[in-house]
Amino acid sequence: MQEIRNSQGKLVCRVDKASKTVEIVLKGCITLIRFFDDGTIRVINKDNAA
């Protein structure tokens, strides 16, 4: 996965071009955004605090 950082050097998200997935981790919550070839998008939220 490729890390995307903002102008302050903080990690914003990680991108996997092969699986067309964006992963965002914020305050213990993981959001996965996946783009499909037919134009649909799937968003999955996971609580990582457990």
Phi and psi restraints in degrees (range 20) as a CNS / XPLOR table:
assign (resid 1 and name C) (resid 2 and name N)
       (resid 2 and name CA) (resid 2 and name C) 1.0 -94.4 20.0 2
assign (resid 2 and name N) (resid 2 and name CA)
       (resid 2 and name C) (resid 3 and name N) 1.0 131.4 20.0 2
assign (resid 2 and name C) (resid 3 and name N)
       (resid 3 and name CA) (resid 3 and name C) 1.0 -86.6 20.0 2
assign (resid 3 and name N) (resid 3 and name CA)
       (resid 3 and name C) (resid 4 and name N) 1.0 135.0 20.0 2
assign (resid 3 and name C) (resid 4 and name N)
       (resid 4 and name CA) (resid 4 and name C) 1.0 -110.0 20.0 2
assign (resid 4 and name N) (resid 4 and name CA)
       (resid 4 and name C) (resid 5 and name N) 1.0 123.2 20.0 2
assign (resid 4 and name C) (resid 5 and name N)
       (resid 5 and name CA) (resid 5 and name C) 1.0 -118.3 20.0 2
assign (resid 5 and name N) (resid 5 and name CA)
       (resid 5 and name C) (resid 6 and name N) 1.0 152.6 20.0 2
assign (resid 5 and name C) (resid 6 and name N)
       (resid 6 and name CA) (resid 6 and name C) 1.0 -85.5 20.0 2
assign (resid 6 and name N) (resid 6 and name CA)
       (resid 6 and name C) (resid 7 and name N) 1.0 -175.6 20.0 2
assign (resid 6 and name C) (resid 7 and name N)
       (resid 7 and name CA) (resid 7 and name C) 1.0 -66.8 20.0 2
assign (resid 7 and name N) (resid 7 and name CA)
       (resid 7 and name C) (resid 8 and name N) 1.0 -16.5 20.0 2
assign (resid 7 and name C) (resid 8 and name N)
       (resid 8 and name CA) (resid 8 and name C) 1.0 -94.0 20.0 2
assign (resid 8 and name N) (resid 8 and name CA)
       (resid 8 and name C) (resid 9 and name N) 1.0 3.0 20.0 2
assign (resid 8 and name C) (resid 9 and name N)
       (resid 9 and name CA) (resid 9 and name C) 1.0 83.3 20.0 2
assign (resid 9 and name N) (resid 9 and name CA)
       (resid 9 and name C) (resid 10 and name N) 1.0 7.4 20.0 2
assign (resid 9 and name C) (resid 10 and name N)
       (resid 10 and name CA) (resid 10 and name C) 1.0 -86.0 20.0 2
assign (resid 10 and name N) (resid 10 and name CA)
       (resid 10 and name C) (resid 11 and name N) 1.0 141.6 20.0 2
assign (resid 10 and name C) (resid 11 and name N)
       (resid 11 and name CA) (resid 11 and name C) 1.0 -67.5 20.0 2
assign (resid 11 and name N) (resid 11 and name CA)
       (resid 11 and name C) (resid 12 and name N) 1.0 125.2 20.0 2
assign (resid 11 and name C) (resid 12 and name N)
       (resid 12 and name CA) (resid 12 and name C) 1.0 -98.6 20.0 2
assign (resid 12 and name N) (resid 12 and name CA)
       (resid 12 and name C) (resid 13 and name N) 1.0 -47.4 20.0 2
assign (resid 12 and name C) (resid 13 and name N)
       (resid 13 and name CA) (resid 13 and name C) 1.0 -163.7 20.0 2
assign (resid 13 and name N) (resid 13 and name CA)
       (resid 13 and name C) (resid 14 and name N) 1.0 173.8 20.0 2
assign (resid 13 and name C) (resid 14 and name N)
       (resid 14 and name CA) (resid 14 and name C) 1.0 -124.2 20.0 2
assign (resid 14 and name N) (resid 14 and name CA)
       (resid 14 and name C) (resid 15 and name N) 1.0 140.9 20.0 2
assign (resid 14 and name C) (resid 15 and name N)
       (resid 15 and name CA) (resid 15 and name C) 1.0 -121.9 20.0 2
assign (resid 15 and name N) (resid 15 and name CA)
       (resid 15 and name C) (resid 16 and name N) 1.0 133.1 20.0 2
assign (resid 15 and name C) (resid 16 and name N)
       (resid 16 and name CA) (resid 16 and name C) 1.0 -114.6 20.0 2
assign (resid 16 and name N) (resid 16 and name CA)
       (resid 16 and name C) (resid 17 and name N) 1.0 104.7 20.0 2
assign (resid 16 and name C) (resid 17 and name N)
       (resid 17 and name CA) (resid 17 and name C) 1.0 -65.7 20.0 2
assign (resid 17 and name N) (resid 17 and name CA)
       (resid 17 and name C) (resid 18 and name N) 1.0 -35.5 20.0 2
assign (resid 17 and name C) (resid 18 and name N)
       (resid 18 and name CA) (resid 18 and name C) 1.0 -63.0 20.0 2
assign (resid 18 and name N) (resid 18 and name CA)
       (resid 18 and name C) (resid 19 and name N) 1.0 -44.5 20.0 2
assign (resid 18 and name C) (resid 19 and name N)
       (resid 19 and name CA) (resid 19 and name C) 1.0 -97.3 20.0 2
assign (resid 19 and name N) (resid 19 and name CA)
       (resid 19 and name C) (resid 20 and name N) 1.0 1.2 20.0 2
assign (resid 19 and name C) (resid 20 and name N)
       (resid 20 and name CA) (resid 20 and name C) 1.0 55.3 20.0 2
assign (resid 20 and name N) (resid 20 and name CA)
       (resid 20 and name C) (resid 21 and name N) 1.0 50.3 20.0 2
assign (resid 20 and name C) (resid 21 and name N)
       (resid 21 and name CA) (resid 21 and name C) 1.0 -123.2 20.0 2
assign (resid 21 and name N) (resid 21 and name CA)
       (resid 21 and name C) (resid 22 and name N) 1.0 138.8 20.0 2
assign (resid 21 and name C) (resid 22 and name N)
       (resid 22 and name CA) (resid 22 and name C) 1.0 -115.0 20.0 2
assign (resid 22 and name N) (resid 22 and name CA)
       (resid 22 and name C) (resid 23 and name N) 1.0 130.1 20.0 2
assign (resid 22 and name C) (resid 23 and name N)
       (resid 23 and name CA) (resid 23 and name C) 1.0 -116.8 20.0 2
assign (resid 23 and name N) (resid 23 and name CA)
       (resid 23 and name C) (resid 24 and name N) 1.0 124.3 20.0 2
assign (resid 23 and name C) (resid 24 and name N)
       (resid 24 and name CA) (resid 24 and name C) 1.0 -120.0 20.0 2
assign (resid 24 and name N) (resid 24 and name CA)
       (resid 24 and name C) (resid 25 and name N) 1.0 127.5 20.0 2
assign (resid 24 and name C) (resid 25 and name N)
       (resid 25 and name CA) (resid 25 and name C) 1.0 -117.8 20.0 2
assign (resid 25 and name N) (resid 25 and name CA)
       (resid 25 and name C) (resid 26 and name N) 1.0 122.0 20.0 2
assign (resid 25 and name C) (resid 26 and name N)
       (resid 26 and name CA) (resid 26 and name C) 1.0 -143.3 20.0 2
assign (resid 26 and name N) (resid 26 and name CA)
       (resid 26 and name C) (resid 27 and name N) 1.0 118.6 20.0 2
assign (resid 26 and name C) (resid 27 and name N)
       (resid 27 and name CA) (resid 27 and name C) 1.0 51.5 20.0 2
assign (resid 27 and name N) (resid 27 and name CA)
       (resid 27 and name C) (resid 28 and name N) 1.0 46.4 20.0 2
assign (resid 27 and name C) (resid 28 and name N)
       (resid 28 and name CA) (resid 28 and name C) 1.0 81.6 20.0 2
assign (resid 28 and name N) (resid 28 and name CA)
       (resid 28 and name C) (resid 29 and name N) 1.0 2.6 20.0 2
assign (resid 28 and name C) (resid 29 and name N)
       (resid 29 and name CA) (resid 29 and name C) 1.0 -112.0 20.0 2
assign (resid 29 and name N) (resid 29 and name CA)
       (resid 29 and name C) (resid 30 and name N) 1.0 130.8 20.0 2
assign (resid 29 and name C) (resid 30 and name N)
       (resid 30 and name CA) (resid 30 and name C) 1.0 -104.4 20.0 2
assign (resid 30 and name N) (resid 30 and name CA)
       (resid 30 and name C) (resid 31 and name N) 1.0 127.4 20.0 2
assign (resid 30 and name C) (resid 31 and name N)
       (resid 31 and name CA) (resid 31 and name C) 1.0 -115.1 20.0 2
assign (resid 31 and name N) (resid 31 and name CA)
       (resid 31 and name C) (resid 32 and name N) 1.0 121.6 20.0 2
assign (resid 31 and name C) (resid 32 and name N)
       (resid 32 and name CA) (resid 32 and name C) 1.0 -108.0 20.0 2
assign (resid 32 and name N) (resid 32 and name CA)
       (resid 32 and name C) (resid 33 and name N) 1.0 127.0 20.0 2
assign (resid 32 and name C) (resid 33 and name N)
       (resid 33 and name CA) (resid 33 and name C) 1.0 -117.7 20.0 2
assign (resid 33 and name N) (resid 33 and name CA)
       (resid 33 and name C) (resid 34 and name N) 1.0 120.8 20.0 2
assign (resid 33 and name C) (resid 34 and name N)
       (resid 34 and name CA) (resid 34 and name C) 1.0 -119.7 20.0 2
assign (resid 34 and name N) (resid 34 and name CA)
       (resid 34 and name C) (resid 35 and name N) 1.0 132.2 20.0 2
assign (resid 34 and name C) (resid 35 and name N)
       (resid 35 and name CA) (resid 35 and name C) 1.0 -103.9 20.0 2
assign (resid 35 and name N) (resid 35 and name CA)
       (resid 35 and name C) (resid 36 and name N) 1.0 129.1 20.0 2
assign (resid 35 and name C) (resid 36 and name N)
       (resid 36 and name CA) (resid 36 and name C) 1.0 -104.1 20.0 2
assign (resid 36 and name N) (resid 36 and name CA)
       (resid 36 and name C) (resid 37 and name N) 1.0 157.5 20.0 2
assign (resid 36 and name C) (resid 37 and name N)
       (resid 37 and name CA) (resid 37 and name C) 1.0 -62.6 20.0 2
assign (resid 37 and name N) (resid 37 and name CA)
       (resid 37 and name C) (resid 38 and name N) 1.0 -26.3 20.0 2
assign (resid 37 and name C) (resid 38 and name N)
       (resid 38 and name CA) (resid 38 and name C) 1.0 -83.1 20.0 2
assign (resid 38 and name N) (resid 38 and name CA)
       (resid 38 and name C) (resid 39 and name N) 1.0 4.8 20.0 2
assign (resid 38 and name C) (resid 39 and name N)
       (resid 39 and name CA) (resid 39 and name C) 1.0 94.8 20.0 2
assign (resid 39 and name N) (resid 39 and name CA)
       (resid 39 and name C) (resid 40 and name N) 1.0 -4.5 20.0 2
assign (resid 39 and name C) (resid 40 and name N)
       (resid 40 and name CA) (resid 40 and name C) 1.0 -83.4 20.0 2
assign (resid 40 and name N) (resid 40 and name CA)
       (resid 40 and name C) (resid 41 and name N) 1.0 160.3 20.0 2
assign (resid 40 and name C) (resid 41 and name N)
       (resid 41 and name CA) (resid 41 and name C) 1.0 -130.4 20.0 2
assign (resid 41 and name N) (resid 41 and name CA)
       (resid 41 and name C) (resid 42 and name N) 1.0 138.9 20.0 2
assign (resid 41 and name C) (resid 42 and name N)
       (resid 42 and name CA) (resid 42 and name C) 1.0 -119.0 20.0 2
assign (resid 42 and name N) (resid 42 and name CA)
       (resid 42 and name C) (resid 43 and name N) 1.0 130.1 20.0 2
assign (resid 42 and name C) (resid 43 and name N)
       (resid 43 and name CA) (resid 43 and name C) 1.0 -114.7 20.0 2
assign (resid 43 and name N) (resid 43 and name CA)
       (resid 43 and name C) (resid 44 and name N) 1.0 126.3 20.0 2
assign (resid 43 and name C) (resid 44 and name N)
       (resid 44 and name CA) (resid 44 and name C) 1.0 -121.9 20.0 2
assign (resid 44 and name N) (resid 44 and name CA)
       (resid 44 and name C) (resid 45 and name N) 1.0 127.6 20.0 2
assign (resid 44 and name C) (resid 45 and name N)
       (resid 45 and name CA) (resid 45 and name C) 1.0 -111.0 20.0 2
assign (resid 45 and name N) (resid 45 and name CA)
       (resid 45 and name C) (resid 46 and name N) 1.0 132.3 20.0 2
assign (resid 45 and name C) (resid 46 and name N)
       (resid 46 and name CA) (resid 46 and name C) 1.0 -127.8 20.0 2
assign (resid 46 and name N) (resid 46 and name CA)
       (resid 46 and name C) (resid 47 and name N) 1.0 139.0 20.0 2
assign (resid 46 and name C) (resid 47 and name N)
       (resid 47 and name CA) (resid 47 and name C) 1.0 -90.1 20.0 2
assign (resid 47 and name N) (resid 47 and name CA)
       (resid 47 and name C) (resid 48 and name N) 1.0 116.6 20.0 2
assign (resid 47 and name C) (resid 48 and name N)
       (resid 48 and name CA) (resid 48 and name C) 1.0 -94.0 20.0 2
assign (resid 48 and name N) (resid 48 and name CA)
       (resid 48 and name C) (resid 49 and name N) 1.0 4.3 20.0 2
assign (resid 48 and name C) (resid 49 and name N)
       (resid 49 and name CA) (resid 49 and name C) 1.0 -75.3 20.0 2
assign (resid 49 and name N) (resid 49 and name CA)
       (resid 49 and name C) (resid 50 and name N) 1.0 -20.0 20.0 2
